[in-house]
């Protein structure tokens, strides 16, 4: 059921504000570059924009016909939001005129699973479920300019480097691939893992890549030498307790022993991971140790 917030005026016994959330699960969220706004996407296909100051939703977009899988603000200005969806489209929403001003589609219908925007804001990439491709568009022209093929499983994440324009893609085929999107050199590197890779991010130094896997590890890779710099074991850090309706104990359960998403601090010293557990874990990248665990309800 959709969550609602009502603000009532007690004298007239009428409400003056009606605040609505998502009908179903919340899949993705992102902050605007200035931190003033928050955008969320859900299984209901809705895209909602919120103010961080008073937590009010000031705009809702209903253009998608499937669940939202990823959401990003435009770099720098943050005057638009881009979303990927299971309906097979990437849509761009104007936050000044409040309308869908671009719709990007692959060359064949497929569910899109993740999204990345290059720092200039013109090049947009999205990974797909099947076929296992990364699609590259120009946002200005809406033209599909490239299809990156090489993965043998669904694409779980895509991410642009902030400095050199390289693109990383992670997949359920247990690999992370590096693509030279602008140089037209295609795939330039591949990093194999022992488990399915859920997310891969460029470290702020642009030389390292940080990944999280279904096996409950965080890997730090050196892109220049194509070698692994370290592994952080996270399974015991993230696992939570046992819910009332859980048949398995916390130790035997596998659903809460890996991170679904990572975030790296701007200085590159720390990485924060979150998943299906109630625990969020903060790690020191250099020393590969957990610094703090945050428990949420």
C-alpha positions as CSV (number, residue, x, y, z in Angstrom):
1,X,0.0,0.0,0.0
2,X,1.2,3.5,-0.8
3,X,2.5,5.4,2.3
4,X,0.8,8.7,2.9
5,X,1.5,11.7,5.2
6,X,-1.4,14.0,6.1
7,X,-1.1,17.4,7.7
8,X,-4.4,18.5,9.3
9,X,-5.7,22.0,10.2
10,X,-7.4,21.2,13.5
11,X,-9.9,24.2,13.6
12,X,-11.5,23.4,10.2
13,X,-10.8,19.7,10.6
14,X,-9.4,19.5,7.0
15,X,-5.9,18.5,5.8
16,X,-3.7,21.1,4.2
17,X,-1.0,18.7,2.9
18,X,-1.2,15.2,1.4
19,X,2.2,13.5,1.1
20,X,2.5,10.3,-0.9
21,X,5.3,7.8,-1.2
22,X,5.8,4.8,-3.5
23,X,3.2,2.1,-3.9
24,X,5.7,-0.8,-3.7
25,X,9.4,-1.3,-2.9
26,X,12.0,1.5,-3.3
27,X,14.7,0.3,-5.7
28,X,17.1,3.2,-6.1
29,X,17.8,6.8,-4.9
30,X,20.3,9.6,-5.5
31,X,21.2,13.0,-4.1
32,X,21.4,16.1,-6.3
33,X,25.0,17.6,-6.7
34,X,24.2,20.4,-4.2
35,X,22.6,18.0,-1.7
36,X,19.3,19.9,-1.6
37,X,17.2,17.2,-3.4
38,X,16.7,13.5,-3.3
39,X,15.2,11.4,-6.2
40,X,13.8,8.0,-5.7
41,X,12.6,5.2,-8.1
42,X,10.4,2.3,-7.2
43,X,8.8,-0.9,-8.4
44,X,5.6,1.1,-9.1
45,X,7.4,2.8,-12.0
46,X,7.2,6.2,-10.3
47,X,10.0,8.7,-10.0
48,X,9.7,11.1,-7.1
49,X,11.7,14.2,-6.1
50,X,12.1,15.2,-2.5
51,X,13.6,18.2,-0.6
52,X,16.2,17.1,1.9
53,X,15.4,20.1,4.1
54,X,11.8,19.2,5.0
55,X,11.4,15.8,3.4
56,X,8.5,16.8,1.1
57,X,7.9,15.4,-2.3
58,X,7.5,18.2,-4.8
59,X,7.2,16.2,-8.1
60,X,6.2,12.8,-9.3
61,X,6.8,11.4,-12.8
62,X,4.6,8.5,-14.1
63,X,6.0,8.1,-17.6
64,X,7.7,4.7,-17.1
65,X,5.6,1.5,-17.6
66,X,7.9,-0.8,-15.6
67,X,9.9,-0.8,-12.4
68,X,12.7,1.8,-12.0
69,X,16.1,0.1,-11.8
70,X,18.5,3.0,-11.5
71,X,18.4,6.8,-11.1
72,X,20.9,9.6,-11.5
73,X,21.0,13.4,-11.4
74,X,22.7,15.2,-14.2
75,X,26.3,16.0,-13.2
76,X,27.2,19.5,-12.0
77,X,24.0,21.4,-12.4
78,X,21.6,18.7,-11.4
79,X,18.7,20.3,-13.3
80,X,17.5,16.9,-14.7
81,X,17.1,13.3,-13.6
82,X,17.8,10.2,-15.7
83,X,16.2,6.8,-15.0
84,X,16.5,3.3,-16.4
85,X,13.6,0.9,-16.2
86,X,12.5,-2.7,-16.9
87,X,10.2,-1.2,-19.6
88,X,13.3,-1.0,-21.8
89,X,13.8,2.8,-21.8
90,X,16.0,5.5,-20.3
91,X,14.1,8.7,-19.6
92,X,15.3,12.2,-18.8
93,X,13.1,14.5,-16.7
94,X,13.5,18.3,-16.7
95,X,13.3,19.6,-13.1
96,X,12.5,23.2,-14.3
97,X,9.6,22.4,-16.7
98,X,8.7,19.1,-15.0
99,X,8.4,16.9,-18.1
100,X,10.0,14.0,-19.8
101,X,12.2,15.6,-22.5
102,X,14.2,12.6,-23.7
103,X,13.5,8.9,-24.1
104,X,16.4,6.6,-25.1
105,X,15.7,3.1,-26.4
106,X,18.0,0.2,-27.3
107,X,18.0,-1.3,-30.8
108,X,15.8,-4.1,-29.5
109,X,13.5,-4.4,-26.5
110,X,15.2,-5.5,-23.3
111,X,15.0,-4.8,-19.6
112,X,17.5,-2.2,-18.5
113,X,19.2,-2.8,-15.2
114,X,21.6,0.1,-14.5
115,X,22.6,3.5,-15.6
116,X,25.7,5.8,-15.8
117,X,26.2,9.4,-17.1
118,X,29.5,10.8,-18.3
119,X,30.7,13.9,-16.4
120,X,29.9,16.2,-19.4
121,X,26.3,15.0,-19.2
122,X,26.1,14.1,-22.9
123,X,26.9,10.4,-23.0
124,X,24.5,8.0,-21.2
125,X,25.1,4.3,-20.8
126,X,22.7,1.5,-19.6
127,X,23.2,-2.2,-19.0
128,X,20.7,-4.8,-19.9
129,X,19.3,-8.1,-18.6
130,X,19.2,-10.0,-21.9
131,X,21.1,-9.6,-24.2
132,X,24.0,-8.9,-21.9
133,X,25.0,-5.6,-23.5
134,X,25.8,-2.0,-22.5
135,X,24.1,0.6,-24.6
136,X,25.6,4.0,-25.3
137,X,23.5,7.1,-26.3
138,X,24.0,10.7,-27.0
139,X,21.6,12.6,-24.8
140,X,21.5,15.6,-27.1
141,X,20.4,13.6,-30.1
142,X,18.8,10.6,-28.5
143,X,20.9,8.5,-30.9
144,X,22.2,5.1,-30.0
145,X,25.9,5.4,-30.8
146,X,27.4,2.2,-29.6
147,X,26.7,-1.3,-28.1
148,X,29.3,-2.8,-25.9
149,X,29.2,-6.6,-26.0
150,X,31.4,-9.1,-24.1
151,X,29.6,-10.1,-20.9
152,X,27.9,-13.5,-20.6
153,X,25.5,-12.6,-17.8
154,X,23.1,-9.8,-16.9
155,X,24.8,-6.4,-16.3
156,X,24.5,-5.4,-12.6
157,X,26.2,-1.9,-12.7
158,X,27.9,0.6,-14.9
159,X,30.1,3.5,-13.8
160,X,32.1,6.3,-15.5
161,X,35.5,7.4,-14.3
162,X,35.4,11.1,-13.2
163,X,38.7,11.9,-14.9
164,X,39.4,9.8,-18.0
165,X,36.0,8.9,-19.4
166,X,36.6,5.1,-19.0
167,X,33.5,3.0,-18.3
168,X,33.3,0.0,-15.9
169,X,30.6,-2.6,-16.1
170,X,30.0,-5.5,-13.6
171,X,28.0,-8.6,-14.3
172,X,26.6,-11.8,-12.9
173,X,29.1,-13.6,-15.1
174,X,31.6,-13.0,-12.3
175,X,33.6,-10.3,-14.1
176,X,34.2,-6.6,-14.3
177,X,35.1,-5.1,-17.7
178,X,36.7,-1.7,-18.5
179,X,35.6,0.0,-21.7
180,X,37.2,2.9,-23.7
181,X,34.0,4.5,-24.8
182,X,35.5,7.6,-26.4
183,X,38.6,6.1,-27.9
184,X,36.5,3.4,-29.7
185,X,39.0,0.8,-28.5
186,X,36.2,-1.3,-26.9
187,X,37.1,-3.5,-23.9
188,X,40.5,-2.8,-22.6
189,X,40.5,-4.8,-19.4
190,X,38.7,-7.6,-17.6
191,X,38.8,-8.6,-13.9
192,X,37.6,-12.1,-12.9
193,X,36.0,-12.8,-9.6
194,X,35.0,-16.0,-7.8
195,X,31.4,-14.8,-7.3
196,X,28.8,-12.7,-9.1
197,X,29.7,-9.1,-9.1
198,X,26.9,-6.8,-7.8
199,X,28.6,-3.4,-8.2
200,X,31.9,-1.9,-9.4
201,X,33.0,1.7,-8.8
202,X,36.0,3.8,-9.9
203,X,38.1,4.9,-6.9
204,X,38.7,8.7,-6.9
205,X,42.4,8.1,-7.8
206,X,41.1,6.7,-11.1
207,X,43.7,3.9,-10.9
208,X,41.8,1.5,-8.6
209,X,38.4,-0.2,-9.0
210,X,36.3,-1.3,-5.9
211,X,33.8,-4.1,-6.4
212,X,31.3,-6.0,-4.2
213,X,30.3,-9.6,-4.8
214,X,27.6,-12.1,-3.9
215,X,30.2,-13.9,-1.9
216,X,30.3,-11.1,0.6
217,X,33.7,-9.6,-0.3
218,X,34.9,-6.1,-1.3
219,X,37.8,-6.3,-3.8
220,X,40.2,-3.5,-4.6
221,X,41.8,-3.8,-8.0
222,X,44.8,-2.0,-9.6
223,X,43.7,-1.1,-13.1
224,X,47.2,-0.3,-14.4
225,X,48.7,-3.7,-13.4
226,X,45.5,-5.7,-13.7
227,X,46.1,-7.2,-10.3
228,X,44.2,-7.3,-7.0
229,X,45.4,-5.0,-4.2
230,X,43.3,-6.5,-1.4
231,X,40.1,-8.2,-0.3
232,X,37.8,-7.3,2.6
233,X,35.7,-10.1,4.0
234,X,32.3,-8.6,4.9
235,X,30.0,-11.5,5.5
236,X,30.1,-11.5,9.3
237,X,30.1,-7.7,9.4
238,X,26.9,-7.2,7.5
239,X,24.8,-10.1,8.7
240,X,21.9,-9.2,10.9
241,X,19.5,-11.1,13.1
242,X,16.7,-13.5,12.4
243,X,13.2,-12.2,11.6
244,X,10.0,-13.8,12.9
245,X,9.1,-15.4,9.6
246,X,12.6,-16.5,8.7
247,X,13.0,-20.3,8.5
248,X,16.8,-20.1,8.5
249,X,18.9,-18.7,11.3
250,X,21.1,-15.7,10.7
251,X,24.2,-17.9,10.4
252,X,22.6,-20.1,7.7
253,X,20.9,-17.4,5.8
254,X,22.5,-16.1,2.6
255,X,20.2,-13.2,1.8
256,X,21.9,-10.7,4.2
257,X,25.6,-11.6,3.8
258,X,26.6,-9.4,0.9
259,X,26.4,-5.7,0.0
260,X,24.0,-4.6,-2.7
261,X,25.6,-1.2,-3.1
262,X,28.8,0.7,-2.3
263,X,29.8,4.3,-1.9
264,X,33.3,5.7,-1.7
265,X,34.2,8.9,0.2
266,X,35.5,11.8,-2.0
267,X,39.0,11.5,-0.6
268,X,39.0,7.7,-1.4
269,X,39.9,6.7,2.2
270,X,36.6,5.0,3.1
271,X,34.0,2.8,1.5
272,X,30.5,2.3,2.8
273,X,28.4,-0.8,2.0
274,X,24.7,-1.6,2.5
275,X,22.5,-4.5,1.6
276,X,19.5,-6.5,2.8
277,X,20.8,-6.5,6.4
278,X,20.0,-3.8,8.9
279,X,23.7,-3.1,9.1
280,X,25.7,-0.5,7.2
281,X,29.4,-0.9,7.4
282,X,32.2,1.7,7.0
283,X,35.7,0.4,6.0
284,X,39.2,1.8,5.8
285,X,40.3,1.1,2.2
286,X,44.1,1.3,2.9
287,X,44.1,-0.9,6.0
288,X,41.1,-3.0,4.8
289,X,39.4,-3.0,8.2
290,X,35.9,-2.1,9.4
291,X,35.8,1.2,11.2
292,X,32.2,1.3,12.2
293,X,28.9,-0.5,11.8
294,X,25.6,1.4,11.7
295,X,22.4,-0.4,12.6
296,X,19.1,0.9,11.1
297,X,15.6,-0.1,11.8
